[in-house]
Amino acid sequence: METKKGIFVSCEEANHLCDKGQYRESSFWEKVKLNMHILYCKVCRKYSMNNGKLTKLVTDPKVVSITRMDKEEMKARLQQKMSEK
């Protein structure tokens, strides 16, 4: 059941296919093999979902950072409060 030409793949190969899919390097046939494996393997399904979440976080981080000036103001206020005590 674990042949390279067949549709069923091992968990190790499924993880590799999932990683390739994350970087959009997998072929149509590799996607089919991965989806077939994910249908019956709960562990690889979870791995694939986590990979998808990771990809989404990396490509669209939605991180808001403060300006350097705001950071310096916060630092000064913190030092002032610490010196008061």
MMTF fields as JSON, N, C-alpha, C and O atoms, coordinates in Angstrom:
{
  "mmtfVersion": "1.0.0",
  "mmtfProducer": "UNKNOWN",
  "numBonds": 339,
  "numAtoms": 340,
  "numGroups": 85,
  "numChains": 1,
  "numModels": 1,
  "chainsPerModel": [1],
  "groupsPerChain": [85],
  "chainIdList": ["A"],
  "bondAtomList": [4, 2, 8, 6, 12, 10, 16, 14, 20, 18, 24, 22, 28, 26, 32, 30, 36, 34, 40, 38, 44, 42, 48, 46, 52, 50, 56, 54, 60, 58, 64, 62, 68, 66, 72, 70, 76, 74, 80, 78, 84, 82, 88, 86, 92, 90, 96, 94, 100, 98, 104, 102, 108, 106, 112, 110, 116, 114, 120, 118, 124, 122, 128, 126, 132, 130, 136, 134, 140, 138, 144, 142, 148, 146, 152, 150, 156, 154, 160, 158, 164, 162, 168, 166, 172, 170, 176, 174, 180, 178, 184, 182, 188, 186, 192, 190, 196, 194, 200, 198, 204, 202, 208, 206, 212, 210, 216, 214, 220, 218, 224, 222, 228, 226, 232, 230, 236, 234, 240, 238, 244, 242, 248, 246, 252, 250, 256, 254, 260, 258, 264, 262, 268, 266, 272, 270, 276, 274, 280, 278, 284, 282, 288, 286, 292, 290, 296, 294, 300, 298, 304, 302, 308, 306, 312, 310, 316, 314, 320, 318, 324, 322, 328, 326, 332, 330, 336, 334],
  "bondOrderList": [1, 1, 1, 1, 1, 1, 1, 1, 1, 1, 1, 1, 1, 1, 1, 1, 1, 1, 1, 1, 1, 1, 1, 1, 1, 1, 1, 1, 1, 1, 1, 1, 1, 1, 1, 1, 1, 1, 1, 1, 1, 1, 1, 1, 1, 1, 1, 1, 1, 1, 1, 1, 1, 1, 1, 1, 1, 1, 1, 1, 1, 1, 1, 1, 1, 1, 1, 1, 1, 1, 1, 1, 1, 1, 1, 1, 1, 1, 1, 1, 1, 1, 1, 1],
  "groupList": [{"groupName": "MET", "atomNameList": ["N", "CA", "C", "O"], "elementList": ["N", "C", "C", "O"], "formalChargeList": [0, 0, 0, 0], "bondAtomList": [1, 0, 2, 1, 3, 2], "bondOrderList": [1, 1, 2], "singleLetterCode": "M", "chemCompType": "L-PEPTIDE LINKING"}, {"groupName": "GLU", "atomNameList": ["N", "CA", "C", "O"], "elementList": ["N", "C", "C", "O"], "formalChargeList": [0, 0, 0, 0], "bondAtomList": [1, 0, 2, 1, 3, 2], "bondOrderList": [1, 1, 2], "singleLetterCode": "E", "chemCompType": "L-PEPTIDE LINKING"}, {"groupName": "THR", "atomNameList": ["N", "CA", "C", "O"], "elementList": ["N", "C", "C", "O"], "formalChargeList": [0, 0, 0, 0], "bondAtomList": [1, 0, 2, 1, 3, 2], "bondOrderList": [1, 1, 2], "singleLetterCode": "T", "chemCompType": "L-PEPTIDE LINKING"}, {"groupName": "LYS", "atomNameList": ["N", "CA", "C", "O"], "elementList": ["N", "C", "C", "O"], "formalChargeList": [0, 0, 0, 0], "bondAtomList": [1, 0, 2, 1, 3, 2], "bondOrderList": [1, 1, 2], "singleLetterCode": "K", "chemCompType": "L-PEPTIDE LINKING"}, {"groupName": "GLY", "atomNameList": ["N", "CA", "C", "O"], "elementList": ["N", "C", "C", "O"], "formalChargeList": [0, 0, 0, 0], "bondAtomList": [1, 0, 2, 1, 3, 2], "bondOrderList": [1, 1, 2], "singleLetterCode": "G", "chemCompType": "PEPTIDE LINKING"}, {"groupName": "ILE", "atomNameList": ["N", "CA", "C", "O"], "elementList": ["N", "C", "C", "O"], "formalChargeList": [0, 0, 0, 0], "bondAtomList": [1, 0, 2, 1, 3, 2], "bondOrderList": [1, 1, 2], "singleLetterCode": "I", "chemCompType": "L-PEPTIDE LINKING"}, {"groupName": "PHE", "atomNameList": ["N", "CA", "C", "O"], "elementList": ["N", "C", "C", "O"], "formalChargeList": [0, 0, 0, 0], "bondAtomList": [1, 0, 2, 1, 3, 2], "bondOrderList": [1, 1, 2], "singleLetterCode": "F", "chemCompType": "L-PEPTIDE LINKING"}, {"groupName": "VAL", "atomNameList": ["N", "CA", "C", "O"], "elementList": ["N", "C", "C", "O"], "formalChargeList": [0, 0, 0, 0], "bondAtomList": [1, 0, 2, 1, 3, 2], "bondOrderList": [1, 1, 2], "singleLetterCode": "V", "chemCompType": "L-PEPTIDE LINKING"}, {"groupName": "SER", "atomNameList": ["N", "CA", "C", "O"], "elementList": ["N", "C", "C", "O"], "formalChargeList": [0, 0, 0, 0], "bondAtomList": [1, 0, 2, 1, 3, 2], "bondOrderList": [1, 1, 2], "singleLetterCode": "S", "chemCompType": "L-PEPTIDE LINKING"}, {"groupName": "CYS", "atomNameList": ["N", "CA", "C", "O"], "elementList": ["N", "C", "C", "O"], "formalChargeList": [0, 0, 0, 0], "bondAtomList": [1, 0, 2, 1, 3, 2], "bondOrderList": [1, 1, 2], "singleLetterCode": "C", "chemCompType": "L-PEPTIDE LINKING"}, {"groupName": "ALA", "atomNameList": ["N", "CA", "C", "O"], "elementList": ["N", "C", "C", "O"], "formalChargeList": [0, 0, 0, 0], "bondAtomList": [1, 0, 2, 1, 3, 2], "bondOrderList": [1, 1, 2], "singleLetterCode": "A", "chemCompType": "L-PEPTIDE LINKING"}, {"groupName": "ASN", "atomNameList": ["N", "CA", "C", "O"], "elementList": ["N", "C", "C", "O"], "formalChargeList": [0, 0, 0, 0], "bondAtomList": [1, 0, 2, 1, 3, 2], "bondOrderList": [1, 1, 2], "singleLetterCode": "N", "chemCompType": "L-PEPTIDE LINKING"}, {"groupName": "HIS", "atomNameList": ["N", "CA", "C", "O"], "elementList": ["N", "C", "C", "O"], "formalChargeList": [0, 0, 0, 0], "bondAtomList": [1, 0, 2, 1, 3, 2], "bondOrderList": [1, 1, 2], "singleLetterCode": "H", "chemCompType": "L-PEPTIDE LINKING"}, {"groupName": "LEU", "atomNameList": ["N", "CA", "C", "O"], "elementList": ["N", "C", "C", "O"], "formalChargeList": [0, 0, 0, 0], "bondAtomList": [1, 0, 2, 1, 3, 2], "bondOrderList": [1, 1, 2], "singleLetterCode": "L", "chemCompType": "L-PEPTIDE LINKING"}, {"groupName": "ASP", "atomNameList": ["N", "CA", "C", "O"], "elementList": ["N", "C", "C", "O"], "formalChargeList": [0, 0, 0, 0], "bondAtomList": [1, 0, 2, 1, 3, 2], "bondOrderList": [1, 1, 2], "singleLetterCode": "D", "chemCompType": "L-PEPTIDE LINKING"}, {"groupName": "GLN", "atomNameList": ["N", "CA", "C", "O"], "elementList": ["N", "C", "C", "O"], "formalChargeList": [0, 0, 0, 0], "bondAtomList": [1, 0, 2, 1, 3, 2], "bondOrderList": [1, 1, 2], "singleLetterCode": "Q", "chemCompType": "L-PEPTIDE LINKING"}, {"groupName": "TYR", "atomNameList": ["N", "CA", "C", "O"], "elementList": ["N", "C", "C", "O"], "formalChargeList": [0, 0, 0, 0], "bondAtomList": [1, 0, 2, 1, 3, 2], "bondOrderList": [1, 1, 2], "singleLetterCode": "Y", "chemCompType": "L-PEPTIDE LINKING"}, {"groupName": "ARG", "atomNameList": ["N", "CA", "C", "O"], "elementList": ["N", "C", "C", "O"], "formalChargeList": [0, 0, 0, 0], "bondAtomList": [1, 0, 2, 1, 3, 2], "bondOrderList": [1, 1, 2], "singleLetterCode": "R", "chemCompType": "L-PEPTIDE LINKING"}, {"groupName": "TRP", "atomNameList": ["N", "CA", "C", "O"], "elementList": ["N", "C", "C", "O"], "formalChargeList": [0, 0, 0, 0], "bondAtomList": [1, 0, 2, 1, 3, 2], "bondOrderList": [1, 1, 2], "singleLetterCode": "W", "chemCompType": "L-PEPTIDE LINKING"}, {"groupName": "PRO", "atomNameList": ["N", "CA", "C", "O"], "elementList": ["N", "C", "C", "O"], "formalChargeList": [0, 0, 0, 0], "bondAtomList": [1, 0, 2, 1, 3, 2], "bondOrderList": [1, 1, 2], "singleLetterCode": "P", "chemCompType": "L-PEPTIDE LINKING"}],
  "groupTypeList": [0, 1, 2, 3, 3, 4, 5, 6, 7, 8, 9, 1, 1, 10, 11, 12, 13, 9, 14, 3, 4, 15, 16, 17, 1, 8, 8, 6, 18, 1, 3, 7, 3, 13, 11, 0, 12, 5, 13, 16, 9, 3, 7, 9, 17, 3, 16, 8, 0, 11, 11, 4, 3, 13, 2, 3, 13, 7, 2, 14, 19, 3, 7, 7, 8, 5, 2, 17, 0, 14, 3, 1, 1, 0, 3, 10, 17, 13, 15, 15, 3, 0, 8, 1, 3],
  "groupIdList": [1, 2, 3, 4, 5, 6, 7, 8, 9, 10, 11, 12, 13, 14, 15, 16, 17, 18, 19, 20, 21, 22, 23, 24, 25, 26, 27, 28, 29, 30, 31, 32, 33, 34, 35, 36, 37, 38, 39, 40, 41, 42, 43, 44, 45, 46, 47, 48, 49, 50, 51, 52, 53, 54, 55, 56, 57, 58, 59, 60, 61, 62, 63, 64, 65, 66, 67, 68, 69, 70, 71, 72, 73, 74, 75, 76, 77, 78, 79, 80, 81, 82, 83, 84, 85],
  "secStructList": [7, 7, 7, 1, 1, 1, 1, 7, 7, 7, 2, 2, 2, 2, 2, 2, 2, 2, 2, 2, 2, 2, 6, 6, 7, 7, 7, 2, 2, 2, 2, 2, 2, 2, 2, 2, 2, 2, 2, 2, 7, 2, 2, 2, 2, 2, 2, 2, 2, 2, 2, 2, 2, 2, 2, 2, 2, 2, 2, 7, 7, 7, 7, 7, 7, 7, 7, 2, 2, 2, 2, 2, 2, 2, 2, 2, 2, 2, 2, 2, 2, 2, 2, 2, 7],
  "xCoordList": [0.801, 0.0, 0.847, 0.334, 2.133, 2.995, 3.958, 5.176, 3.421, 4.258, 4.293, 3.366, 5.356, 5.512, 4.479, 4.087, 4.035, 3.109, 1.659, 0.772, 1.408, 0.037, -0.488, 0.219, -1.737, -2.386, -2.194, -2.324, -1.888, -1.695, -0.237, 0.666, -0.019, 1.338, 1.488, 0.502, 2.723, 2.996, 2.823, 2.729, 2.782, 2.662, 3.872, 3.736, 5.044, 6.262, 6.166, 6.487, 5.729, 5.602, 4.474, 4.583, 3.39, 2.278, 2.745, 2.361, 3.565, 4.098, 4.98, 4.945, 5.766, 6.61, 5.747, 6.047, 4.682, 3.782, 3.074, 2.838, 2.742, 2.102, 3.048, 2.633, 4.316, 5.305, 5.493, 5.612, 5.519, 5.64, 4.429, 4.565, 3.262, 2.047, 2.051, 1.516, 2.664, 2.75, 3.505, 3.178, 4.502, 5.309, 4.877, 5.595, 3.706, 3.125, 4.058, 4.194, 4.693, 5.608, 5.067, 5.742, 3.878, 3.36, 2.576, 1.936, 2.651, 1.918, 0.472, 0.124, -0.344, -1.739, -1.82, -2.598, -1.026, -1.052, -0.606, -1.148, 0.364, 0.812, -0.3, -0.473, -1.047, -2.17, -3.249, -3.843, -3.499, -4.492, -4.045, -4.841, -2.77, -2.245, -2.375, -2.785, -2.025, -2.106, -3.553, -3.828, -4.464, -5.872, -6.443, -7.256, -6.031, -6.468, -5.942, -6.664, -4.701, -4.096, -4.772, -5.024, -5.058, -5.669, -7.085, -7.562, -7.746, -9.093, -9.109, -10.065, -8.068, -8.078, -7.035, -7.009, -6.187, -5.136, -5.353, -5.135, -5.781, -6.092, -4.842, -4.904, -3.723, -2.476, -1.998, -1.629, -2.003, -1.558, -2.551, -2.163, -3.829, -4.835, -4.537, -4.609, -4.204, -3.87, -2.58, -2.487, -1.585, -0.322, -0.597, -0.034, -1.459, -1.789, -2.522, -2.263, -3.437, -4.157, -3.195, -3.283, -2.286, -1.305, -0.388, -0.021, -0.014, 0.802, 0.063, 0.652, -1.224, -2.038, -2.112, -2.007, -2.292, -2.335, -1.003, -0.964, 0.084, 1.415, 1.646, 2.161, 1.274, 1.427, 0.649, 1.148, -0.577, -1.413, -0.798, -0.805, -0.268, 0.35, 1.598, 1.852, 2.362, 3.603, 3.319, 3.997, 2.334, 2.061, 1.235, 1.332, 0.422, -0.433, -0.365, -1.313, 0.74, 0.958, 0.05, -0.2, -0.447, -1.299, -0.675, -1.363, 0.585, 1.289, 1.353, 1.759, 0.953, 1.001, 2.089, 2.072, 3.021, 4.104, 4.061, 3.519, 4.644, 4.65, 5.849, 6.829, 5.744, 6.846, 7.985, 7.802, 9.139, 10.319, 10.094, 10.513, 9.43, 9.162, 8.244, 8.489, 7.179, 6.278, 7.011, 6.774, 7.892, 8.666, 9.542, 9.627, 10.189, 11.044, 10.229, 10.676, 9.027, 8.148, 7.749, 7.774, 7.391, 7.02, 8.186, 8.015, 9.349, 10.562, 10.83, 11.164, 10.68, 10.906, 9.882, 10.241, 8.604, 7.567, 7.829, 7.638, 8.258, 8.569, 9.72, 9.654, 10.775, 11.913, 11.509, 11.985, 10.632, 10.166, 9.373, 9.567, 8.476, 7.679, 8.558, 8.305, 9.585, 10.485, 11.323, 11.637, 11.684, 12.504, 11.68, 12.238, 10.361, 9.488, 9.386, 9.182, 9.524, 9.364, 10.602, 10.627],
  "yCoordList": [-1.19, 0.0, 1.259, 2.345, 1.135, 2.305, 2.389, 2.374, 2.477, 2.594, 4.034, 4.803, 4.394, 5.765, 6.094, 7.253, 5.113, 5.373, 5.334, 5.811, 4.771, 4.646, 5.945, 6.948, 5.885, 7.08, 7.184, 8.273, 6.07, 6.073, 6.329, 5.712, 7.257, 7.625, 7.48, 7.451, 7.391, 7.306, 8.679, 9.695, 8.69, 9.966, 10.852, 12.068, 10.249, 11.016, 11.701, 12.882, 10.966, 11.554, 12.587, 13.604, 12.324, 13.282, 14.6, 15.673, 14.522, 15.746, 16.506, 17.735, 15.76, 16.393, 17.069, 18.183, 16.4, 16.976, 18.205, 19.176, 18.156, 19.301, 20.5, 21.626, 20.257, 21.331, 21.907, 23.121, 21.034, 21.511, 22.36, 23.38, 21.939, 22.684, 24.054, 25.02, 24.122, 25.395, 26.43, 27.617, 25.98, 26.888, 26.869, 27.36, 26.302, 26.219, 25.546, 25.986, 24.471, 23.717, 22.338, 21.58, 21.995, 20.652, 20.585, 21.548, 19.431, 19.206, 18.81, 18.576, 18.739, 18.34, 16.947, 16.722, 16.019, 14.635, 14.559, 13.766, 15.369, 15.395, 15.932, 15.451, 16.918, 17.45, 16.389, 16.279, 15.613, 14.537, 13.511, 13.094, 13.103, 12.131, 12.651, 11.917, 13.914, 14.497, 14.521, 14.148, 14.953, 15.006, 13.626, 13.481, 12.625, 11.253, 10.803, 10.175, 11.122, 10.725, 11.45, 10.854, 12.718, 13.528, 13.03, 13.219, 12.403, 11.882, 10.852, 10.803, 10.032, 8.965, 9.123, 8.309, 10.127, 10.286, 11.583, 12.682, 11.429, 12.573, 13.392, 14.62, 12.731, 13.419, 14.3, 15.455, 13.769, 14.544, 15.656, 16.708, 15.419, 16.457, 17.654, 18.804, 17.369, 18.442, 19.151, 20.376, 18.374, 18.951, 19.89, 20.981, 19.461, 20.261, 21.545, 22.611, 21.436, 22.63, 23.615, 24.822, 23.102, 23.975, 24.635, 25.799, 23.897, 24.462, 25.597, 26.629, 25.398, 26.437, 27.693, 28.808, 27.508, 28.651, 29.385, 30.615, 28.631, 29.226, 30.032, 31.149, 29.484, 30.19, 31.491, 32.525, 31.441, 32.64, 33.7, 34.885, 33.282, 34.231, 34.875, 36.059, 34.117, 34.637, 35.574, 36.59, 35.25, 36.07, 37.316, 38.322, 37.253, 38.388, 38.597, 38.256, 39.154, 39.189, 40.124, 39.862, 41.191, 42.162, 42.622, 42.714, 42.897, 43.363, 44.884, 45.477, 45.502, 46.948, 47.284, 46.791, 48.113, 48.482, 49.982, 50.759, 50.36, 51.772, 52.459, 51.819, 53.761, 54.519, 54.63, 54.41, 54.967, 55.121, 56.228, 56.105, 57.299, 58.422, 57.995, 58.343, 57.235, 56.736, 55.804, 55.826, 54.997, 54.077, 54.847, 54.49, 55.897, 56.709, 57.404, 57.519, 57.869, 58.5, 57.501, 57.825, 56.315, 55.274, 54.941, 54.768, 54.857, 54.548, 55.646, 55.355, 56.898, 58.023, 58.014, 58.244, 57.752, 57.693, 56.551, 56.709, 55.422, 54.274, 54.601, 54.304, 55.212, 55.588, 56.612, 56.558, 57.544, 58.549, 57.898, 58.237, 56.959, 56.268, 55.423, 55.327, 54.814, 53.983, 54.831, 54.399, 56.024, 56.892, 57.518, 57.916, 57.613, 58.164, 57.25, 57.722, 55.985, 55.023, 54.834, 54.058],
  "zCoordList": [0.0, 0.0, 0.0, -0.268, 0.295, 0.415, -0.775, -0.594, -1.961, -3.14, -3.606, -3.349, -4.288, -4.776, -5.851, -5.984, -6.614, -7.708, -7.247, -7.955, -6.072, -5.58, -5.003, -4.899, -4.638, -4.107, -2.593, -2.035, -1.918, -0.477, -0.136, -0.7, 0.804, 1.199, 2.708, 3.444, 3.153, 4.58, 5.218, 4.528, 6.541, 7.256, 6.979, 6.841, 6.899, 6.615, 5.262, 5.135, 4.256, 2.93, 2.897, 2.213, 3.637, 3.699, 4.31, 3.845, 5.342, 5.948, 4.965, 4.902, 4.205, 3.185, 2.118, 1.69, 1.691, 0.695, 1.252, 0.533, 2.526, 3.164, 3.179, 2.904, 3.501, 3.498, 2.096, 1.93, 1.091, -0.289, -0.668, -1.343, -0.235, -0.526, 0.127, -0.416, 1.301, 2.017, 1.187, 1.216, 0.455, -0.374, -1.832, -2.703, -2.099, -3.438, -4.442, -5.584, -3.988, -4.847, -5.197, -5.893, -4.74, -4.969, -6.28, -6.701, -6.894, -8.144, -7.826, -6.669, -8.841, -8.664, -8.046, -7.119, -8.553, -8.071, -6.6, -5.83, -6.22, -4.827, -3.921, -2.801, -4.395, -3.618, -3.433, -2.36, -4.478, -4.391, -3.35, -2.509, -3.405, -2.442, -1.012, -0.113, -0.809, 0.525, 1.016, 2.157, 0.171, 0.578, 0.882, 1.794, 0.138, 0.425, 1.786, 2.56, 2.066, 3.341, 4.506, 5.553, 4.32, 5.38, 5.712, 6.832, 4.753, 5.008, 6.134, 6.907, 6.237, 7.232, 8.339, 9.262, 8.279, 9.289, 10.08, 9.571, 11.317, 12.162, 12.491, 12.539, 12.715, 13.074, 11.926, 12.142, 10.718, 9.556, 9.217, 8.709, 9.499, 9.289, 10.19, 9.757, 11.443, 12.39, 11.962, 12.038, 11.51, 11.029, 9.857, 9.781, 8.953, 7.782, 8.178, 7.62, 9.142, 9.594, 10.263, 10.039, 11.075, 11.728, 10.712, 10.868, 9.67, 8.607, 7.907, 7.586, 7.676, 7.043, 7.898, 7.387, 9.202, 10.113, 10.121, 10.11, 10.139, 10.138, 8.868, 8.925, 7.745, 6.47, 6.48, 6.036, 6.988, 7.033, 7.942, 7.607, 9.088, 10.011, 9.422, 9.646, 8.685, 8.111, 6.942, 6.79, 6.122, 4.947, 5.268, 4.565, 6.326, 6.688, 8.199, 8.907, 8.706, 10.15, 10.94, 12.116, 10.351, 11.035, 12.359, 13.376, 12.34, 13.529, 13.494, 12.494, 14.584, 14.696, 15.709, 16.837, 15.307, 16.216, 16.478, 15.692, 17.603, 17.951, 17.311, 16.928, 17.208, 16.61, 17.609, 18.806, 17.113, 17.965, 19.006, 20.157, 18.586, 19.476, 20.634, 21.789, 20.308, 21.349, 22.314, 23.522, 21.764, 22.594, 23.577, 24.752, 23.097, 23.965, 25.05, 26.191, 24.69, 25.685, 26.765, 27.952, 26.367, 27.325, 28.243, 29.449, 27.666, 28.434, 29.471, 30.62, 29.058, 29.967, 31.099, 32.254, 30.786, 31.82, 32.8, 34.006, 32.292, 33.145, 34.087, 35.28, 33.551, 34.388, 35.443, 36.577, 35.074, 36.017, 37.15, 38.317, 36.809, 37.815, 38.726, 39.927, 38.158, 38.967, 39.911, 41.02, 39.485, 40.325, 41.446, 42.469, 41.27, 42.3, 43.52, 44.638, 43.31, 44.412, 45.173, 46.128]
}
